[in-house]
Amino acid sequence: MPAFELYGALLQACDGRVARADLGWAVEAIGVKKTDVEGAFIGLASTEDWKRWSASQNAATNVKIEELFIEYLLQ
């Protein structure tokens, strides 16, 4: 994933709709150690931001996230 600042800027610009090959939708780094790969993103945004972004992600009806792929339908 990109650097901390770039990842944060992408989340802000896309209203949280950042799909990742390793996670699916971007999610708040909770319950991870700072030494874990995802630990670099602890505190990236507020819990309120993550709640708003989660609602935005759930509203994206043209995105299908499966275990092995992410499908995005252009309309």
N, C-alpha and C positions, 0 to 999 in steps of 0.2 A: 504494500500500500504506500501511497506517497507520504511525504514528510508531514509532520504534525500540522503545520500551518496550511499546507496545501489541502490536506484532507478536511480540515475545518472549513476552509473557504469553499471547497466543493459541496460540503453538506449545507452550508448557508445558501449558496447560489442555487442549489437544486432542491431546496426545502426538504433535505434529508433523503432524497431519492438517489442514493448512491448504491448501486448493486456491486457486490464484491464476489469474485469467484470463490473465495474461501469461506464466506459467511452467508452469502445471499444479501439481504438488505443490511446496510450498515446499522450496527447496534451499539449501545453504550457499553463501554468496557467496565463491567461490574464483575467482581469476584475473580479478577485475574491478578496475578502478581506483577509488580513493576518489571520483573525480569522476563516475563513472558513477552512474546512478540506484540500481542495486543496491549500489553501494559504501557507501551509508549503513548497510548491514546487515552489513558485515564485522565479525567478532568477536561476532556476536549470541549465539551459543551455542558450547559446546565441540564438538569433532569427535566425541566420544563421544555427546553429545546428538543430533547429526545422524545418526549411525549408528543409534541406537535409533529415532529418528523415521522414518528411511528404512524400517526393518523394519516399523514400524507402518503406514506408508503402503502398503507392498507387501501387507500383510495385509488391506487394505480391499478386499474383493471386490465391494462394492456401488457402487464409484466407477469410472467409465470416463472417462479423460482423452484427448480427441482434439485435433487441431490447432485446430479451430474451436469446440469446445464441451466442457463438462464435464457428464457425466450422473451424477446421484446417485439411486440407487434406494432409496426408503424401503420398509422391510419391516415 
